[in-house]
Amino acid sequence: MDLINFDRIHWQLKVKYGATTELVNNIIGTGLGDFPLQAVRVGKCIVAEYVRSIISADKEGIREKLLAFVKSQGGKEEGSLFLSRLKTDRYNASLYNGALGRLSDCDPSEDYLHYASIVVPAALSVAEKEMKEGRRILESVILGVETMLRLKDAARTVPYDRSLDPTSTFGPFGSAVAAAKMLGYDADSFEDTLSLCPSQSAGAFRSSYYGDGESGYITSGFAASYGIRCAYLARNGLSGPRGIIEGNMGYLECISGLHDDFRTPRYDLDSINMDWGVRWRICRLEHDDVRDILNGCSYPRMNIKQIISIIENLEELEDVYSLIRLLMEEAE
């Protein structure tokens, strides 16, 4: 197969390459200690919001269908299915757990981007498989959400001028970043992970309308699962094109398009890396404290007070397994 020179075909748009590589280097160079206290607080609140969403899930028919599907797939028992005592492979676990977070009315979002039900199940699935500590989950959640918000800001047009579902469009990048960060990838493997995401990083906005069927409830699950898959494909040596976010006929041009002169992007490339380490986009998300989020929640045989304590002090590997074990409790 002949290689296509996209820059030659699409010569009107002069691209300044480097945004994807800069984003990768920024993510790799950022650790939990680099975040302000507000970002760490929001990260913990996002984990708590996800927990509240799954224990408040009220679409039992959809959950049963998802559980039946996952059971039918078999798979290696490496990822826990929350609110059950079952396990499956990490990809279907993320699909199920991500969708589970959408089966209530309290899953947080910004402009239809349901971030918690993407990055939290993705981070927990990788942590369970790879035995990663609680602090690594928190770090990965913050960076995954930060990346999604920056891509959304850069795109500008989604969903209001382009009928794309933000959860499906930006979500795989969030889960991929969470997974790759937790796996400790170098720059090449990290950029390979991101470059694999756009092949399934979009979805018709109509698909997220709950009134038109049940597909809107599982878009977070698709995003969580696919991002993890990209990270593990990269781990096994599968590569993708460099400059995938900013390049000609790349991700941002695909989802945002060009103006009528075919020379001027409708997206803002600078938003992706602007003020990194100075102004964190995640801090604009408004959340109550962890205790306020989960106080008043209840689920049969589930120790909510213990869950609150674990999230507030999420640090060690033992915290990860304790949280997962508690979330696997099922009603009698």
Contacts in CASP RR format, 6 or more apart in sequence:
PFRMAT RR
TARGET T0000
AUTHOR 0000-0000-0000
METHOD contacts of the structure
MODEL  1
MDLINFDRIHWQLKVKYGATTELVNNIIGTGLGDFPLQAVRVGKCIVAEY
VRSIISADKEGIREKLLAFVKSQGGKEEGSLFLSRLKTDRYNASLYNGAL
GRLSDCDPSEDYLHYASIVVPAALSVAEKEMKEGRRILESVILGVETMLR
LKDAARTVPYDRSLDPTSTFGPFGSAVAAAKMLGYDADSFEDTLSLCPSQ
SAGAFRSSYYGDGESGYITSGFAASYGIRCAYLARNGLSGPRGIIEGNMG
YLECISGLHDDFRTPRYDLDSINMDWGVRWRICRLEHDDVRDILNGCSYP
RMNIKQIISIIENLEELEDVYSLIRLLMEEAE
6 247 0 8 1.000
6 248 0 8 1.000
6 249 0 8 1.000
6 250 0 8 1.000
7 15 0 8 1.000
7 248 0 8 1.000
9 248 0 8 1.000
9 249 0 8 1.000
10 248 0 8 1.000
10 249 0 8 1.000
12 261 0 8 1.000
12 262 0 8 1.000
12 263 0 8 1.000
13 248 0 8 1.000
13 253 0 8 1.000
13 258 0 8 1.000
13 262 0 8 1.000
13 263 0 8 1.000
13 265 0 8 1.000
14 263 0 8 1.000
15 246 0 8 1.000
15 247 0 8 1.000
15 248 0 8 1.000
16 246 0 8 1.000
16 269 0 8 1.000
17 242 0 8 1.000
17 243 0 8 1.000
17 246 0 8 1.000
17 247 0 8 1.000
18 243 0 8 1.000
18 246 0 8 1.000
19 243 0 8 1.000
19 245 0 8 1.000
19 246 0 8 1.000
19 269 0 8 1.000
19 272 0 8 1.000
19 273 0 8 1.000
20 191 0 8 1.000
20 194 0 8 1.000
20 195 0 8 1.000
20 242 0 8 1.000
20 243 0 8 1.000
20 244 0 8 1.000
20 245 0 8 1.000
20 246 0 8 1.000
21 187 0 8 1.000
21 191 0 8 1.000
21 242 0 8 1.000
21 243 0 8 1.000
22 272 0 8 1.000
22 273 0 8 1.000
23 147 0 8 1.000
23 150 0 8 1.000
23 194 0 8 1.000
23 245 0 8 1.000
23 272 0 8 1.000
23 273 0 8 1.000
24 187 0 8 1.000
24 190 0 8 1.000
24 191 0 8 1.000
24 194 0 8 1.000
25 187 0 8 1.000
26 273 0 8 1.000
26 276 0 8 1.000
26 277 0 8 1.000
27 143 0 8 1.000
27 147 0 8 1.000
27 177 0 8 1.000
27 180 0 8 1.000
27 181 0 8 1.000
27 190 0 8 1.000
28 181 0 8 1.000
28 184 0 8 1.000
28 185 0 8 1.000
28 186 0 8 1.000
28 187 0 8 1.000
28 190 0 8 1.000
30 143 0 8 1.000
30 276 0 8 1.000
30 277 0 8 1.000
31 139 0 8 1.000
32 40 0 8 1.000
32 135 0 8 1.000
32 138 0 8 1.000
32 139 0 8 1.000
32 142 0 8 1.000
34 277 0 8 1.000
35 142 0 8 1.000
35 280 0 8 1.000
36 280 0 8 1.000
36 283 0 8 1.000
38 280 0 8 1.000
38 283 0 8 1.000
39 142 0 8 1.000
39 280 0 8 1.000
39 282 0 8 1.000
39 283 0 8 1.000
40 138 0 8 1.000
40 142 0 8 1.000
41 287 0 8 1.000
41 289 0 8 1.000
42 142 0 8 1.000
42 282 0 8 1.000
42 283 0 8 1.000
42 285 0 8 1.000
42 287 0 8 1.000
43 138 0 8 1.000
43 141 0 8 1.000
43 142 0 8 1.000
43 145 0 8 1.000
43 282 0 8 1.000
44 138 0 8 1.000
44 290 0 8 1.000
44 311 0 8 1.000
44 312 0 8 1.000
44 314 0 8 1.000
45 287 0 8 1.000
45 288 0 8 1.000
45 289 0 8 1.000
45 290 0 8 1.000
45 293 0 8 1.000
46 108 0 8 1.000
46 115 0 8 1.000
46 116 0 8 1.000
46 119 0 8 1.000
46 120 0 8 1.000
46 141 0 8 1.000
46 145 0 8 1.000
46 285 0 8 1.000
46 287 0 8 1.000
47 116 0 8 1.000
47 120 0 8 1.000
47 137 0 8 1.000
47 138 0 8 1.000
47 141 0 8 1.000
47 290 0 8 1.000
47 311 0 8 1.000
47 314 0 8 1.000
48 287 0 8 1.000
48 290 0 8 1.000
48 293 0 8 1.000
48 294 0 8 1.000
48 308 0 8 1.000
48 311 0 8 1.000
49 106 0 8 1.000
49 107 0 8 1.000
49 108 0 8 1.000
49 116 0 8 1.000
49 287 0 8 1.000
49 293 0 8 1.000
50 101 0 8 1.000
50 107 0 8 1.000
50 116 0 8 1.000
50 117 0 8 1.000
50 120 0 8 1.000
50 121 0 8 1.000
51 294 0 8 1.000
51 297 0 8 1.000
51 307 0 8 1.000
51 311 0 8 1.000
51 327 0 8 1.000
52 104 0 8 1.000
52 106 0 8 1.000
52 293 0 8 1.000
52 294 0 8 1.000
52 297 0 8 1.000
53 100 0 8 1.000
53 101 0 8 1.000
53 102 0 8 1.000
53 103 0 8 1.000
53 104 0 8 1.000
53 106 0 8 1.000
53 107 0 8 1.000
53 108 0 8 1.000
53 116 0 8 1.000
53 117 0 8 1.000
54 82 0 8 1.000
54 83 0 8 1.000
54 97 0 8 1.000
54 100 0 8 1.000
54 101 0 8 1.000
54 103 0 8 1.000
54 104 0 8 1.000
54 327 0 8 1.000
55 83 0 8 1.000
55 297 0 8 1.000
55 298 0 8 1.000
55 299 0 8 1.000
55 302 0 8 1.000
56 104 0 8 1.000
56 105 0 8 1.000
56 106 0 8 1.000
56 297 0 8 1.000
57 63 0 8 1.000
57 83 0 8 1.000
57 100 0 8 1.000
57 101 0 8 1.000
57 103 0 8 1.000
57 104 0 8 1.000
58 103 0 8 1.000
58 104 0 8 1.000
58 105 0 8 1.000
59 103 0 8 1.000
59 104 0 8 1.000
59 217 0 8 1.000
62 99 0 8 1.000
62 103 0 8 1.000
62 214 0 8 1.000
62 217 0 8 1.000
62 218 0 8 1.000
63 83 0 8 1.000
63 100 0 8 1.000
63 103 0 8 1.000
65 214 0 8 1.000
66 95 0 8 1.000
66 96 0 8 1.000
66 99 0 8 1.000
66 100 0 8 1.000
66 218 0 8 1.000
67 81 0 8 1.000
67 84 0 8 1.000
67 86 0 8 1.000
67 96 0 8 1.000
70 81 0 8 1.000
70 86 0 8 1.000
70 88 0 8 1.000
70 92 0 8 1.000
70 93 0 8 1.000
70 95 0 8 1.000
70 96 0 8 1.000
71 86 0 8 1.000
71 88 0 8 1.000
73 88 0 8 1.000
73 89 0 8 1.000
73 92 0 8 1.000
74 88 0 8 1.000
74 89 0 8 1.000
75 88 0 8 1.000
75 89 0 8 1.000
75 92 0 8 1.000
76 88 0 8 1.000
76 89 0 8 1.000
77 87 0 8 1.000
77 88 0 8 1.000
77 89 0 8 1.000
78 87 0 8 1.000
78 88 0 8 1.000
78 89 0 8 1.000
78 90 0 8 1.000
78 93 0 8 1.000
78 128 0 8 1.000
78 129 0 8 1.000
79 87 0 8 1.000
79 88 0 8 1.000
79 89 0 8 1.000
79 90 0 8 1.000
79 93 0 8 1.000
79 125 0 8 1.000
79 128 0 8 1.000
79 129 0 8 1.000
80 86 0 8 1.000
80 87 0 8 1.000
80 93 0 8 1.000
80 97 0 8 1.000
80 124 0 8 1.000
80 128 0 8 1.000
80 324 0 8 1.000
80 327 0 8 1.000
80 328 0 8 1.000
81 87 0 8 1.000
81 88 0 8 1.000
81 93 0 8 1.000
81 96 0 8 1.000
81 97 0 8 1.000
81 328 0 8 1.000
82 96 0 8 1.000
82 97 0 8 1.000
82 100 0 8 1.000
82 121 0 8 1.000
82 324 0 8 1.000
82 327 0 8 1.000
82 328 0 8 1.000
83 100 0 8 1.000
83 299 0 8 1.000
83 327 0 8 1.000
83 328 0 8 1.000
83 329 0 8 1.000
83 330 0 8 1.000
83 331 0 8 1.000
84 328 0 8 1.000
84 330 0 8 1.000
85 328 0 8 1.000
85 330 0 8 1.000
87 93 0 8 1.000
88 96 0 8 1.000
90 125 0 8 1.000
90 126 0 8 1.000
90 128 0 8 1.000
90 129 0 8 1.000
90 228 0 8 1.000
90 232 0 8 1.000
91 225 0 8 1.000
91 228 0 8 1.000
91 229 0 8 1.000
92 225 0 8 1.000
93 121 0 8 1.000
93 125 0 8 1.000
94 121 0 8 1.000
94 122 0 8 1.000
94 125 0 8 1.000
94 175 0 8 1.000
94 221 0 8 1.000
94 224 0 8 1.000
94 225 0 8 1.000
94 228 0 8 1.000
95 218 0 8 1.000
95 221 0 8 1.000
95 222 0 8 1.000
95 224 0 8 1.000
95 225 0 8 1.000
96 221 0 8 1.000
97 121 0 8 1.000
97 124 0 8 1.000
97 125 0 8 1.000
97 221 0 8 1.000
97 224 0 8 1.000
98 117 0 8 1.000
98 118 0 8 1.000
98 121 0 8 1.000
98 218 0 8 1.000
98 220 0 8 1.000
98 221 0 8 1.000
98 224 0 8 1.000
99 117 0 8 1.000
99 217 0 8 1.000
99 218 0 8 1.000
99 220 0 8 1.000
99 221 0 8 1.000
100 117 0 8 1.000
100 121 0 8 1.000
101 107 0 8 1.000
101 116 0 8 1.000
101 117 0 8 1.000
101 121 0 8 1.000
101 220 0 8 1.000
102 114 0 8 1.000
102 117 0 8 1.000
102 216 0 8 1.000
102 217 0 8 1.000
102 218 0 8 1.000
102 219 0 8 1.000
102 220 0 8 1.000
102 221 0 8 1.000
103 217 0 8 1.000
107 114 0 8 1.000
107 116 0 8 1.000
107 117 0 8 1.000
107 220 0 8 1.000
108 114 0 8 1.000
108 115 0 8 1.000
108 116 0 8 1.000
108 285 0 8 1.000
108 287 0 8 1.000
109 115 0 8 1.000
109 167 0 8 1.000
110 149 0 8 1.000
110 152 0 8 1.000
110 285 0 8 1.000
111 152 0 8 1.000
111 159 0 8 1.000
111 166 0 8 1.000
112 159 0 8 1.000
112 165 0 8 1.000
112 166 0 8 1.000
112 167 0 8 1.000
112 205 0 8 1.000
112 208 0 8 1.000
113 148 0 8 1.000
113 149 0 8 1.000
113 152 0 8 1.000
113 166 0 8 1.000
113 167 0 8 1.000
113 170 0 8 1.000
113 171 0 8 1.000
114 167 0 8 1.000
114 219 0 8 1.000
114 220 0 8 1.000
115 145 0 8 1.000
115 148 0 8 1.000
115 149 0 8 1.000
115 171 0 8 1.000
115 174 0 8 1.000
115 285 0 8 1.000
117 220 0 8 1.000
117 221 0 8 1.000
117 224 0 8 1.000
118 148 0 8 1.000
118 167 0 8 1.000
118 171 0 8 1.000
118 174 0 8 1.000
118 175 0 8 1.000
118 220 0 8 1.000
118 221 0 8 1.000
118 223 0 8 1.000
118 224 0 8 1.000
119 140 0 8 1.000
119 141 0 8 1.000
119 144 0 8 1.000
119 145 0 8 1.000
119 148 0 8 1.000
119 174 0 8 1.000
119 175 0 8 1.000
119 178 0 8 1.000
119 224 0 8 1.000
120 141 0 8 1.000
121 220 0 8 1.000
121 221 0 8 1.000
121 224 0 8 1.000
122 174 0 8 1.000
122 175 0 8 1.000
122 178 0 8 1.000
122 179 0 8 1.000
122 224 0 8 1.000
122 225 0 8 1.000
122 227 0 8 1.000
122 228 0 8 1.000
123 137 0 8 1.000
123 140 0 8 1.000
123 141 0 8 1.000
123 178 0 8 1.000
123 179 0 8 1.000
123 182 0 8 1.000
124 137 0 8 1.000
124 320 0 8 1.000
124 323 0 8 1.000
124 324 0 8 1.000
125 224 0 8 1.000
125 228 0 8 1.000
126 132 0 8 1.000
126 140 0 8 1.000
126 178 0 8 1.000
126 179 0 8 1.000
126 182 0 8 1.000
126 183 0 8 1.000
126 228 0 8 1.000
126 231 0 8 1.000
127 133 0 8 1.000
127 134 0 8 1.000
127 136 0 8 1.000
127 137 0 8 1.000
127 182 0 8 1.000
127 320 0 8 1.000
128 320 0 8 1.000
128 321 0 8 1.000
128 324 0 8 1.000
130 182 0 8 1.000
130 183 0 8 1.000
131 317 0 8 1.000
132 182 0 8 1.000
132 317 0 8 1.000
132 320 0 8 1.000
133 315 0 8 1.000
133 316 0 8 1.000
133 317 0 8 1.000
133 319 0 8 1.000
133 320 0 8 1.000
134 314 0 8 1.000
134 315 0 8 1.000
134 316 0 8 1.000
134 317 0 8 1.000
134 319 0 8 1.000
134 320 0 8 1.000
135 314 0 8 1.000
135 315 0 8 1.000
135 316 0 8 1.000
136 181 0 8 1.000
136 182 0 8 1.000
137 182 0 8 1.000
137 314 0 8 1.000
137 320 0 8 1.000
138 314 0 8 1.000
139 181 0 8 1.000
139 182 0 8 1.000
140 177 0 8 1.000
140 178 0 8 1.000
140 179 0 8 1.000
140 181 0 8 1.000
140 182 0 8 1.000
141 178 0 8 1.000
142 282 0 8 1.000
143 177 0 8 1.000
143 178 0 8 1.000
143 181 0 8 1.000
144 173 0 8 1.000
144 174 0 8 1.000
144 175 0 8 1.000
144 177 0 8 1.000
144 178 0 8 1.000
144 181 0 8 1.000
145 174 0 8 1.000
145 282 0 8 1.000
145 285 0 8 1.000
146 280 0 8 1.000
146 281 0 8 1.000
146 282 0 8 1.000
147 173 0 8 1.000
147 174 0 8 1.000
147 177 0 8 1.000
148 170 0 8 1.000
148 171 0 8 1.000
148 173 0 8 1.000
148 174 0 8 1.000
149 281 0 8 1.000
149 282 0 8 1.000
149 284 0 8 1.000
150 271 0 8 1.000
150 272 0 8 1.000
150 273 0 8 1.000
150 281 0 8 1.000
151 170 0 8 1.000
151 173 0 8 1.000
151 245 0 8 1.000
151 272 0 8 1.000
152 158 0 8 1.000
152 166 0 8 1.000
152 170 0 8 1.000
153 268 0 8 1.000
153 271 0 8 1.000
153 281 0 8 1.000
154 252 0 8 1.000
154 267 0 8 1.000
154 268 0 8 1.000
154 269 0 8 1.000
154 270 0 8 1.000
154 271 0 8 1.000
154 272 0 8 1.000
155 162 0 8 1.000
155 169 0 8 1.000
155 170 0 8 1.000
155 252 0 8 1.000
155 255 0 8 1.000
155 256 0 8 1.000
155 267 0 8 1.000
156 256 0 8 1.000
156 266 0 8 1.000
156 267 0 8 1.000
156 268 0 8 1.000
157 255 0 8 1.000
157 256 0 8 1.000
157 257 0 8 1.000
157 266 0 8 1.000
157 267 0 8 1.000
158 164 0 8 1.000
158 166 0 8 1.000
158 169 0 8 1.000
158 170 0 8 1.000
158 255 0 8 1.000
158 256 0 8 1.000
159 165 0 8 1.000
159 166 0 8 1.000
159 205 0 8 1.000
161 266 0 8 1.000
162 255 0 8 1.000
162 256 0 8 1.000
162 257 0 8 1.000
163 204 0 8 1.000
163 205 0 8 1.000
163 206 0 8 1.000
164 202 0 8 1.000
164 203 0 8 1.000
164 204 0 8 1.000
164 205 0 8 1.000
164 255 0 8 1.000
165 202 0 8 1.000
165 203 0 8 1.000
165 204 0 8 1.000
165 205 0 8 1.000
165 207 0 8 1.000
165 208 0 8 1.000
165 219 0 8 1.000
167 208 0 8 1.000
167 219 0 8 1.000
167 220 0 8 1.000
167 223 0 8 1.000
168 201 0 8 1.000
168 202 0 8 1.000
168 203 0 8 1.000
168 207 0 8 1.000
168 208 0 8 1.000
168 219 0 8 1.000
168 222 0 8 1.000
168 223 0 8 1.000
169 201 0 8 1.000
169 202 0 8 1.000
169 203 0 8 1.000
169 255 0 8 1.000
170 201 0 8 1.000
171 201 0 8 1.000
171 220 0 8 1.000
171 223 0 8 1.000
171 224 0 8 1.000
171 227 0 8 1.000
172 197 0 8 1.000
172 200 0 8 1.000
172 201 0 8 1.000
172 223 0 8 1.000
172 226 0 8 1.000
172 227 0 8 1.000
172 230 0 8 1.000
173 194 0 8 1.000
173 197 0 8 1.000
173 201 0 8 1.000
173 227 0 8 1.000
174 223 0 8 1.000
174 227 0 8 1.000
175 223 0 8 1.000
175 224 0 8 1.000
175 225 0 8 1.000
175 226 0 8 1.000
175 227 0 8 1.000
175 228 0 8 1.000
176 193 0 8 1.000
176 194 0 8 1.000
176 196 0 8 1.000
176 197 0 8 1.000
176 226 0 8 1.000
176 227 0 8 1.000
176 228 0 8 1.000
176 230 0 8 1.000
176 231 0 8 1.000
177 193 0 8 1.000
177 194 0 8 1.000
179 193 0 8 1.000
179 227 0 8 1.000
179 228 0 8 1.000
179 230 0 8 1.000
179 231 0 8 1.000
179 232 0 8 1.000
180 189 0 8 1.000
180 190 0 8 1.000
180 193 0 8 1.000
180 194 0 8 1.000
180 231 0 8 1.000
180 234 0 8 1.000
183 231 0 8 1.000
183 235 0 8 1.000
185 193 0 8 1.000
185 231 0 8 1.000
185 234 0 8 1.000
185 235 0 8 1.000
189 234 0 8 1.000
189 235 0 8 1.000
189 237 0 8 1.000
190 234 0 8 1.000
191 242 0 8 1.000
191 243 0 8 1.000
192 234 0 8 1.000
192 237 0 8 1.000
192 238 0 8 1.000
192 239 0 8 1.000
192 240 0 8 1.000
193 227 0 8 1.000
193 230 0 8 1.000
193 231 0 8 1.000
193 233 0 8 1.000
193 234 0 8 1.000
194 230 0 8 1.000
194 244 0 8 1.000
194 245 0 8 1.000
195 239 0 8 1.000
195 240 0 8 1.000
195 241 0 8 1.000
195 242 0 8 1.000
195 243 0 8 1.000
195 244 0 8 1.000
196 230 0 8 1.000
196 233 0 8 1.000
196 234 0 8 1.000
196 238 0 8 1.000
196 240 0 8 1.000
197 226 0 8 1.000
197 227 0 8 1.000
197 230 0 8 1.000
197 244 0 8 1.000
197 251 0 8 1.000
198 244 0 8 1.000
198 250 0 8 1.000
198 251 0 8 1.000
198 254 0 8 1.000
200 222 0 8 1.000
200 226 0 8 1.000
201 226 0 8 1.000
201 251 0 8 1.000
202 254 0 8 1.000
202 255 0 8 1.000
203 219 0 8 1.000
206 212 0 8 1.000
207 215 0 8 1.000
207 216 0 8 1.000
207 219 0 8 1.000
208 215 0 8 1.000
208 216 0 8 1.000
208 219 0 8 1.000
209 216 0 8 1.000
210 216 0 8 1.000
210 217 0 8 1.000
243 250 0 8 1.000
244 250 0 8 1.000
244 251 0 8 1.000
245 251 0 8 1.000
245 252 0 8 1.000
245 272 0 8 1.000
246 252 0 8 1.000
246 269 0 8 1.000
246 272 0 8 1.000
247 253 0 8 1.000
252 265 0 8 1.000
252 267 0 8 1.000
252 269 0 8 1.000
253 265 0 8 1.000
253 267 0 8 1.000
255 267 0 8 1.000
256 265 0 8 1.000
256 266 0 8 1.000
256 267 0 8 1.000
257 265 0 8 1.000
257 266 0 8 1.000
257 267 0 8 1.000
258 264 0 8 1.000
258 265 0 8 1.000
258 266 0 8 1.000
259 265 0 8 1.000
259 266 0 8 1.000
287 293 0 8 1.000
290 308 0 8 1.000
290 311 0 8 1.000
290 312 0 8 1.000
291 308 0 8 1.000
291 312 0 8 1.000
294 304 0 8 1.000
294 307 0 8 1.000
294 308 0 8 1.000
294 311 0 8 1.000
295 304 0 8 1.000
295 308 0 8 1.000
296 304 0 8 1.000
297 304 0 8 1.000
298 304 0 8 1.000
299 329 0 8 1.000
299 331 0 8 1.000
300 329 0 8 1.000
300 330 0 8 1.000
300 331 0 8 1.000
300 332 0 8 1.000
301 329 0 8 1.000
301 330 0 8 1.000
301 331 0 8 1.000
301 332 0 8 1.000
302 326 0 8 1.000
302 327 0 8 1.000
302 329 0 8 1.000
303 326 0 8 1.000
306 322 0 8 1.000
306 326 0 8 1.000
307 323 0 8 1.000
307 326 0 8 1.000
307 327 0 8 1.000
310 319 0 8 1.000
310 322 0 8 1.000
310 323 0 8 1.000
310 326 0 8 1.000
311 323 0 8 1.000
313 319 0 8 1.000
314 320 0 8 1.000
314 323 0 8 1.000
END
